[in-house]
């Protein structure tokens, strides 16, 4: 049985604001790849991801999730 996990990652780089990225993946390697792909796909121009780190990891289960704070 393959276990899936929710990963909350924090990304910093050139061409985009610091971002939290939440992905569903089987392992950390796939989480990093998925987060990078999401950042690239949602960018309006060429970006460079310089730093990306896993902030939290949770097993994907009913009612699991994250609260993402919004800075004002």
N, C-alpha and C positions, 0 to 999 in steps of 0.2 A: 504494500500500500504506500502510495506517495503522499507525504504530508506537505501541505502548502502553508506558507507563512505570510503574514502581512509585515512588510518592512516599511519603516518610516525613515527616510534618508534626508540629509541636509546637503544641498549643493550650492557651491559658490564658483564664480568664474567671470569671464569677460563677455559682455554683450547681453547679460540678463541679470535681473535682481536675484539676490539670495532666495533660494526656494526650498520648500519642503516637498518631497516627492513620496507618495505612498504607492507601493506596488505589491502585487501578489506574486510570489515566486517560490520555487522548490528549495532554493539555497541562496547563499549570499552572492555567489558569482552571477547567478541569473538575475538577482535583485539589482546589482550594480548595472548590468547590461540593460535591463528594462528601464531603469531610471534615466540612464544616459539617452536611450532611444526616445523616451517621452520628452525629455528636455529639448533634444534636437528637433523633434517633430513639432513641438509647440512654439519654437522660436520663430520670430519674424525675419531674422537675418542669421548670418553665420555666428555661432557662439563657440566659446571654448570653455569646457568644464574643467576647472583647475583643481577643485577639491570636492570630494563627495564622501560622506560618511554615514554609516548606519547609526541612527539615534535610538531606535527601538525595534524589537522583533517580537511578534506574537503569533502563536499558532492560529491559523484561520479557522475560526469556529463561529457558530451562530452568536450574534450580538457582540462580537469583538470588533474593535475599531479604534480610531484615534480622534482626539480633539486637537485641532490645529488652531493655534492662537493667531489672531490678526493684530498686527501693530498699527496703531493710529497715530 
